[in-house]
Amino acid sequence: MDVENNEVLIAMVFDRPALWDKKSKFYSSRKVVDRCWKEISLEMKQDEYTLRKKWRYLRDQFAVEFGKITNRRRWDFICA
């Protein structure tokens, strides 16, 4: 997957809060989540498993990078 496809995947996941919003009433519904991934798979014409795996990687990498920024700023205030 290239950067453009990553952005499309992120946009499609964002349009389906059941996949990422823990406050959504459908977040814990396996049927809804599976249906959402199936829709994304059909729209992107790619394997559902591959897309889920790519999303997990993108989400985890974002958390790592965001954590680096957040932790650094907190440490700057503590040492000041």
N, CA, C and O atoms as a GROMACS GRO file, in nm:
protein
  320
    1MET      N    1   0.085  -0.120   0.000
    1MET     CA    2   0.000   0.000   0.000
    1MET      C    3   0.088   0.124   0.000
    1MET      O    4   0.187   0.130   0.072
    2ASP      N    5   0.051   0.220  -0.079
    2ASP     CA    6   0.126   0.345  -0.079
    2ASP      C    7   0.056   0.449   0.009
    2ASP      O    8  -0.050   0.422   0.066
    3VAL      N    9   0.116   0.566   0.017
    3VAL     CA   10   0.066   0.671   0.106
    3VAL      C   11  -0.076   0.711   0.068
    3VAL      O   12  -0.160   0.734   0.156
    4GLU      N   13  -0.104   0.719  -0.060
    4GLU     CA   14  -0.238   0.758  -0.105
    4GLU      C   15  -0.343   0.657  -0.058
    4GLU      O   16  -0.450   0.696  -0.011
    5ASN      N   17  -0.313   0.529  -0.071
    5ASN     CA   18  -0.405   0.426  -0.024
    5ASN      C   19  -0.421   0.430   0.127
    5ASN      O   20  -0.530   0.405   0.179
    6ASN      N   21  -0.313   0.462   0.199
    6ASN     CA   22  -0.321   0.475   0.344
    6ASN      C   23  -0.419   0.586   0.382
    6ASN      O   24  -0.500   0.570   0.473
    7GLU      N   25  -0.412   0.697   0.311
    7GLU     CA   26  -0.501   0.810   0.338
    7GLU      C   27  -0.646   0.773   0.308
    7GLU      O   28  -0.737   0.813   0.381
    8VAL      N   29  -0.668   0.699   0.200
    8VAL     CA   30  -0.803   0.655   0.166
    8VAL      C   31  -0.855   0.561   0.274
    8VAL      O   32  -0.970   0.572   0.316
    9LEU      N   33  -0.771   0.468   0.319
    9LEU     CA   34  -0.810   0.376   0.424
    9LEU      C   35  -0.846   0.451   0.552
    9LEU      O   36  -0.947   0.422   0.616
   10ILE      N   37  -0.764   0.547   0.589
   10ILE     CA   38  -0.790   0.626   0.710
   10ILE      C   39  -0.923   0.699   0.697
   10ILE      O   40  -1.001   0.703   0.792
   11ALA      N   41  -0.949   0.757   0.581
   11ALA     CA   42  -1.075   0.830   0.559
   11ALA      C   43  -1.195   0.736   0.568
   11ALA      O   44  -1.298   0.771   0.626
   12MET      N   45  -1.182   0.618   0.511
   12MET     CA   46  -1.293   0.522   0.515
   12MET      C   47  -1.319   0.472   0.657
   12MET      O   48  -1.434   0.456   0.696
   13VAL      N   49  -1.214   0.449   0.732
   13VAL     CA   50  -1.231   0.406   0.871
   13VAL      C   51  -1.293   0.520   0.951
   13VAL      O   52  -1.381   0.496   1.034
   14PHE      N   53  -1.248   0.642   0.928
   14PHE     CA   54  -1.302   0.756   1.001
   14PHE      C   55  -1.452   0.773   0.976
   14PHE      O   56  -1.525   0.816   1.065
   15ASP      N   57  -1.497   0.740   0.856
   15ASP     CA   58  -1.639   0.751   0.823
   15ASP      C   59  -1.724   0.644   0.892
   15ASP      O   60  -1.847   0.648   0.886
   16ARG      N   61  -1.659   0.549   0.956
   16ARG     CA   62  -1.729   0.439   1.024
   16ARG      C   63  -1.687   0.436   1.171
   16ARG      O   64  -1.596   0.361   1.208
   17PRO      N   65  -1.752   0.516   1.255
   17PRO     CA   66  -1.713   0.526   1.397
   17PRO      C   67  -1.716   0.392   1.472
   17PRO      O   68  -1.648   0.378   1.573
   18ALA      N   69  -1.791   0.296   1.424
   18ALA     CA   70  -1.795   0.165   1.491
   18ALA      C   71  -1.657   0.099   1.492
   18ALA      O   72  -1.631   0.010   1.573
   19LEU      N   73  -1.568   0.142   1.402
   19LEU     CA   74  -1.435   0.083   1.395
   19LEU      C   75  -1.334   0.147   1.489
   19LEU      O   76  -1.233   0.085   1.523
   20TRP      N   77  -1.360   0.271   1.531
   20TRP     CA   78  -1.257   0.339   1.609
   20TRP      C   79  -1.308   0.412   1.734
   20TRP      O   80  -1.230   0.438   1.825
   21ASP      N   81  -1.435   0.447   1.740
   21ASP     CA   82  -1.488   0.527   1.850
   21ASP      C   83  -1.542   0.437   1.961
   21ASP      O   84  -1.648   0.376   1.947
   22LYS      N   85  -1.469   0.429   2.070
   22LYS     CA   86  -1.509   0.340   2.180
   22LYS      C   87  -1.640   0.384   2.244
   22LYS      O   88  -1.703   0.306   2.315
   23LYS      N   89  -1.680   0.507   2.222
   23LYS     CA   90  -1.807   0.557   2.276
   23LYS      C   91  -1.926   0.522   2.189
   23LYS      O   92  -2.041   0.536   2.230
   24SER      N   93  -1.900   0.475   2.068
   24SER     CA   94  -2.007   0.436   1.976
   24SER      C   95  -2.077   0.312   2.030
   24SER      O   96  -2.012   0.219   2.080
   25LYS      N   97  -2.209   0.310   2.019
   25LYS     CA   98  -2.283   0.194   2.069
   25LYS      C   99  -2.258   0.070   1.984
   25LYS      O  100  -2.288  -0.042   2.027
   26PHE      N  101  -2.205   0.089   1.864
   26PHE     CA  102  -2.177  -0.024   1.774
   26PHE      C  103  -2.033  -0.072   1.782
   26PHE      O  104  -1.998  -0.171   1.717
   27TYR      N  105  -1.949  -0.005   1.861
   27TYR     CA  106  -1.807  -0.040   1.871
   27TYR      C  107  -1.787  -0.186   1.911
   27TYR      O  108  -1.698  -0.253   1.859
   28SER      N  109  -1.868  -0.235   2.002
   28SER     CA  110  -1.850  -0.372   2.051
   28SER      C  111  -1.935  -0.474   1.975
   28SER      O  112  -1.938  -0.592   2.011
   29SER      N  113  -2.004  -0.430   1.873
   29SER     CA  114  -2.087  -0.521   1.794
   29SER      C  115  -2.004  -0.583   1.682
   29SER      O  116  -1.968  -0.516   1.585
   30ARG      N  117  -1.974  -0.710   1.695
   30ARG     CA  118  -1.891  -0.780   1.597
   30ARG      C  119  -1.956  -0.779   1.459
   30ARG      O  120  -1.886  -0.766   1.359
   31LYS      N  121  -2.088  -0.792   1.453
   31LYS     CA  122  -2.157  -0.791   1.324
   31LYS      C  123  -2.137  -0.659   1.251
   31LYS      O  124  -2.107  -0.657   1.131
   32VAL      N  125  -2.153  -0.550   1.323
   32VAL     CA  126  -2.139  -0.417   1.262
   32VAL      C  127  -1.995  -0.395   1.217
   32VAL      O  128  -1.971  -0.348   1.106
   33VAL      N  129  -1.901  -0.428   1.303
   33VAL     CA  130  -1.760  -0.409   1.270
   33VAL      C  131  -1.721  -0.492   1.148
   33VAL      O  132  -1.654  -0.442   1.058
   34ASP      N  133  -1.762  -0.617   1.145
   34ASP     CA  134  -1.732  -0.702   1.030
   34ASP      C  135  -1.794  -0.647   0.902
   34ASP      O  136  -1.732  -0.650   0.796
   35ARG      N  137  -1.917  -0.598   0.913
   35ARG     CA  138  -1.984  -0.540   0.795
   35ARG      C  139  -1.908  -0.417   0.745
   35ARG      O  140  -1.892  -0.398   0.625
   36CYS      N  141  -1.862  -0.334   0.837
   36CYS     CA  142  -1.786  -0.214   0.799
   36CYS      C  143  -1.658  -0.251   0.725
   36CYS      O  144  -1.624  -0.191   0.623
   37TRP      N  145  -1.587  -0.350   0.777
   37TRP     CA  146  -1.463  -0.393   0.712
   37TRP      C  147  -1.492  -0.454   0.575
   37TRP      O  148  -1.413  -0.438   0.482
   38LYS      N  149  -1.602  -0.525   0.563
   38LYS     CA  150  -1.639  -0.583   0.434
   38LYS      C  151  -1.668  -0.472   0.332
   38LYS      O  152  -1.628  -0.482   0.216
   39GLU      N  153  -1.738  -0.367   0.376
   39GLU     CA  154  -1.766  -0.253   0.288
   39GLU      C  155  -1.636  -0.188   0.240
   39GLU      O  156  -1.619  -0.160   0.121
   40ILE      N  157  -1.546  -0.165   0.332
   40ILE     CA  158  -1.417  -0.103   0.298
   40ILE      C  159  -1.341  -0.192   0.200
   40ILE      O  160  -1.283  -0.144   0.103
   41SER      N  161  -1.342  -0.320   0.227
   41SER     CA  162  -1.273  -0.416   0.140
   41SER      C  163  -1.329  -0.411  -0.002
   41SER      O  164  -1.253  -0.412  -0.100
   42LEU      N  165  -1.460  -0.406  -0.014
   42LEU     CA  166  -1.522  -0.400  -0.147
   42LEU      C  167  -1.490  -0.269  -0.217
   42LEU      O  168  -1.462  -0.268  -0.337
   43GLU      N  169  -1.494  -0.158  -0.144
   43GLU     CA  170  -1.468  -0.027  -0.205
   43GLU      C  171  -1.322  -0.013  -0.250
   43GLU      O  172  -1.294   0.045  -0.355
   44MET      N  173  -1.230  -0.066  -0.170
   44MET     CA  174  -1.088  -0.054  -0.204
   44MET      C  175  -1.039  -0.169  -0.291
   44MET      O  176  -0.926  -0.167  -0.341
   45LYS      N  177  -1.124  -0.270  -0.310
   45LYS     CA  178  -1.089  -0.387  -0.391
   45LYS      C  179  -0.961  -0.454  -0.340
   45LYS      O  180  -0.870  -0.487  -0.417
   46GLN      N  181  -0.956  -0.472  -0.206
   46GLN     CA  182  -0.842  -0.540  -0.144
   46GLN      C  183  -0.894  -0.636  -0.039
   46GLN      O  184  -1.008  -0.626   0.007
   47ASP      N  185  -0.809  -0.728  -0.002
   47ASP     CA  186  -0.842  -0.829   0.097
   47ASP      C  187  -0.873  -0.764   0.232
   47ASP      O  188  -0.801  -0.675   0.277
   48GLU      N  189  -0.980  -0.811   0.294
   48GLU     CA  190  -1.024  -0.756   0.423
   48GLU      C  191  -0.917  -0.774   0.531
   48GLU      O  192  -0.891  -0.681   0.608
   49TYR      N  193  -0.856  -0.891   0.537
   49TYR     CA  194  -0.753  -0.919   0.637
   49TYR      C  195  -0.635  -0.821   0.622
   49TYR      O  196  -0.584  -0.770   0.721
   50THR      N  197  -0.593  -0.797   0.499
   50THR     CA  198  -0.482  -0.706   0.472
   50THR      C  199  -0.516  -0.564   0.518
   50THR      O  200  -0.432  -0.496   0.576
   51LEU      N  201  -0.637  -0.521   0.492
   51LEU     CA  202  -0.679  -0.387   0.532
   51LEU      C  203  -0.685  -0.373   0.683
   51LEU      O  204  -0.643  -0.271   0.738
   52ARG      N  205  -0.738  -0.474   0.750
   52ARG     CA  206  -0.744  -0.471   0.897
   52ARG      C  207  -0.603  -0.463   0.956
   52ARG      O  208  -0.576  -0.386   1.049
   53LYS      N  209  -0.515  -0.543   0.899
   53LYS     CA  210  -0.377  -0.546   0.946
   53LYS      C  211  -0.309  -0.410   0.922
   53LYS      O  212  -0.237  -0.361   1.009
   54LYS      N  213  -0.332  -0.351   0.808
   54LYS     CA  214  -0.273  -0.220   0.775
   54LYS      C  215  -0.328  -0.113   0.868
   54LYS      O  216  -0.253  -0.027   0.915
   55TRP      N  217  -0.457  -0.116   0.896
   55TRP     CA  218  -0.519  -0.019   0.986
   55TRP      C  219  -0.458  -0.031   1.126
   55TRP      O  220  -0.425   0.069   1.190
   56ARG      N  221  -0.443  -0.153   1.172
   56ARG     CA  222  -0.385  -0.177   1.305
   56ARG      C  223  -0.244  -0.118   1.312
   56ARG      O  224  -0.208  -0.055   1.411
   57TYR      N  225  -0.165  -0.138   1.206
   57TYR     CA  226  -0.029  -0.085   1.201
   57TYR      C  227  -0.031   0.068   1.202
   57TYR      O  228   0.043   0.131   1.278
   58LEU      N  229  -0.115   0.128   1.119
   58LEU     CA  230  -0.123   0.275   1.113
   58LEU      C  231  -0.166   0.333   1.248
   58LEU      O  232  -0.110   0.432   1.294
   59ARG      N  233  -0.266   0.272   1.310
   59ARG     CA  234  -0.315   0.318   1.440
   59ARG      C  235  -0.206   0.308   1.546
   59ARG      O  236  -0.186   0.401   1.624
   60ASP      N  237  -0.137   0.196   1.549
   60ASP     CA  238  -0.032   0.176   1.648
   60ASP      C  239   0.085   0.271   1.626
   60ASP      O  240   0.140   0.325   1.723
   61GLN      N  241   0.125   0.293   1.503
   61GLN     CA  242   0.234   0.385   1.474
   61GLN      C  243   0.197   0.528   1.512
   61GLN      O  244   0.281   0.603   1.562
   62PHE      N  245   0.073   0.566   1.488
   62PHE     CA  246   0.027   0.698   1.528
   62PHE      C  247   0.040   0.714   1.679
   62PHE      O  248   0.087   0.816   1.728
   63ALA      N  249  -0.003   0.612   1.753
   63ALA     CA  250   0.004   0.618   1.900
   63ALA      C  251   0.148   0.631   1.947
   63ALA      O  252   0.175   0.706   2.041
   64VAL      N  253   0.239   0.560   1.884
   64VAL     CA  254   0.381   0.568   1.922
   64VAL      C  255   0.434   0.709   1.896
   64VAL      O  256   0.496   0.769   1.984
   65GLU      N  257   0.410   0.761   1.777
   65GLU     CA  258   0.460   0.893   1.742
   65GLU      C  259   0.395   1.002   1.827
   65GLU      O  260   0.462   1.096   1.870
   66PHE      N  261   0.268   0.989   1.851
   66PHE     CA  262   0.197   1.088   1.934
   66PHE      C  263   0.251   1.083   2.077
   66PHE      O  264   0.265   1.186   2.142
   67GLY      N  265   0.279   0.964   2.124
   67GLY     CA  266   0.335   0.949   2.258
   67GLY      C  267   0.470   1.015   2.272
   67GLY      O  268   0.501   1.071   2.377
   68LYS      N  269   0.552   1.009   2.167
   68LYS     CA  270   0.683   1.074   2.170
   68LYS      C  271   0.668   1.225   2.188
   68LYS      O  272   0.742   1.287   2.264
   69ILE      N  273   0.573   1.283   2.117
   69ILE     CA  274   0.550   1.428   2.125
   69ILE      C  275   0.495   1.464   2.262
   69ILE      O  276   0.544   1.558   2.326
   70THR      N  277   0.395   1.392   2.306
   70THR     CA  278   0.329   1.421   2.434
   70THR      C  279   0.426   1.406   2.550
   70THR      O  280   0.432   1.493   2.637
   71ASN      N  281   0.500   1.297   2.555
   71ASN     CA  282   0.593   1.274   2.665
   71ASN      C  283   0.705   1.376   2.668
   71ASN      O  284   0.748   1.418   2.775
   72ARG      N  285   0.751   1.416   2.554
   72ARG     CA  286   0.859   1.514   2.548
   72ARG      C  287   0.813   1.646   2.608
   72ARG      O  288   0.887   1.708   2.685
   73ARG      N  289   0.695   1.690   2.574
   73ARG     CA  290   0.646   1.818   2.625
   73ARG      C  291   0.626   1.813   2.776
   73ARG      O  292   0.657   1.910   2.845
   74ARG      N  293   0.576   1.704   2.827
   74ARG     CA  294   0.558   1.692   2.972
   74ARG      C  295   0.693   1.699   3.042
   74ARG      O  296   0.706   1.765   3.145
   75TRP      N  297   0.792   1.632   2.988
   75TRP     CA  298   0.924   1.630   3.048
   75TRP      C  299   0.985   1.769   3.046
   75TRP      O  300   1.052   1.807   3.143
   76ASP      N  301   0.965   1.845   2.940
   76ASP     CA  302   1.016   1.981   2.933
   76ASP      C  303   0.962   2.066   3.046
   76ASP      O  304   1.035   2.148   3.102
   77PHE      N  305   0.835   2.048   3.080
   77PHE     CA  306   0.776   2.128   3.189
   77PHE      C  307   0.827   2.084   3.326
   77PHE      O  308   0.841   2.166   3.416
   78ILE      N  309   0.854   1.958   3.340
   78ILE     CA  310   0.901   1.906   3.468
   78ILE      C  311   1.043   1.957   3.496
   78ILE      O  312   1.075   1.990   3.610
   79CYS      N  313   1.126   1.962   3.394
   79CYS     CA  314   1.266   2.002   3.412
   79CYS      C  315   1.281   2.154   3.419
   79CYS      O  316   1.387   2.202   3.458
   80ALA      N  317   1.181   2.228   3.383
   80ALA     CA  318   1.194   2.376   3.377
   80ALA      C  319   1.198   2.438   3.514
   80ALA      O  320   1.209   2.560   3.526
   0.00000   0.00000   0.00000
